[in-house]
Structure formats: structure tokens, C-alpha cells
């Protein structure tokens, strides 16, 4: 890959994720960390990124949410492993809330293959379509206002539906999981639906690949103290993993190729 092409791809990934480390960039592109640092310096000089300790952050607002079709290409193997582990937490007869976002779409495919009798409440149009492939799953699709880029439903109707059900488990995706700032997401409307789902669930399971840990997005969903289970491919020594385990949260670590 030519230097200009690599820098353009670095910028695209920064806009999608918000923050990248030199270590991750070096591994992703197969270059040295010094080369990754020079790429970031060039982007900063052009006003398209900002260097921070150990990496770079996007100059795009934390409220900016990339489309779901863009995000689903990121960390695909990790999302598959996380979804497979999360599906093992489900038992026949359970009632579930399945969140918006790409992790939920992947989890939906695993749930559909379980052959278990489930009730699933979701604002996620694509996840609902996948779940409908299983005759054993009763799908409750919330009403609400469609967010086309996210393919999810928000607003008063969505919240009214979510508030009707006391589910066994809420499976949440997130833009960030931070020890002090909690579980966060991009938009106010979507975060409002997620917060309500947390309040109605007996158990809260957060699905977050390693790039989400330590990140903060615009809107808080809940403090980390409300997470019952975190499923992630982060290393065991990650600060969030260590702290959550110390606080009594169950952390399921999935292998990373």
C-alpha cells in the first residue's frame, strides 16, 4: 500500500472509531510504529487528526455516528467470537432485549441458530429480520422513528414498547466503555432507548470489542457498575477488565486471532 493510500485509510478508520493507537495501526498495516506515528503527524499537519499519548484521535465530533454498513466491516472476527460467547448465556424460554448496532446483528444470527424458544424485543430492523428466520423466536419490533443509516427505531414509540417488557437479559452494544464515564453511545435518542432497556432488564450484558474499551462517546447509557457481564476480546490486563472484575462484574474474554 502506498503512503498516501495508507494515510487515507488511517483517516477513514479514525473517523469510524474516533481513536487509534500507534500499536494498532502498525499491526493493521504491517508497518513500524514509527511509520504509523509519521502518518498521524502528516494527518495532524493537514488538520484531519490530533495526536494524543500513544496514538491519535479524530477531529470529528463524538456525536458523529458512522453508518451501520461502515461499522459492520470493523473487527468482524472479534464480533463473531463475542456474539458466539454471548449466545451461550441464553437459555430456552428467555426474554431478551437486543440492541441496535452491528454487534446485535451478529448476535441475532447466533440466536437464530440456537433453536431455542425466545422472546426478543428489539429496535434493530436488520436483527429482527435475521431473528425471523427461526420459527422458535417471537420477535417484538418496537415502533418509532426510523434512523436510516443505523436501521433502527427511536423515539417515544420505541421507548413505550421497551418499557412494556421486563426482560431477563438486555444485550447492549456501545461506542465506548470507560471506567469513569461509563457505557456511552453516539446519539441522544438511541441512548435514551438503551437506558430504558437497562432499567427493565434483570441482567445487562455489554458486547464490546477491545477498541471500545477506554473510549468515551457523547451520551452515557449507564455507569459500568450496572454491567452484569462484559463480553470482549480485550486482553486480561486491560484496565477496564481488571477493574470490572475487581468490582464483581463477570468478564468473558474471547480469544483473538
Secondary structure by P-SEA (a helix, b strand, c coil): ccaaaaaaaaaaaaaacccccaaaaaaaacccaaaaaaaaaaaaaaccccccccbbbbcccccccccaaaaaacaaaaaaaaaaaaaaaccccbbbbbbccaaaaaaaaaaaaccccbbbbbccaaaaaaaaccccbbbbbbbccccccccccccaaaaaaaaaccccbbbbbccccccccccccccaaaaaaaaaaaaaccbbbbbbccccccccccccccccccccccccccccccaaaaaaaaabbbbbbbbcc
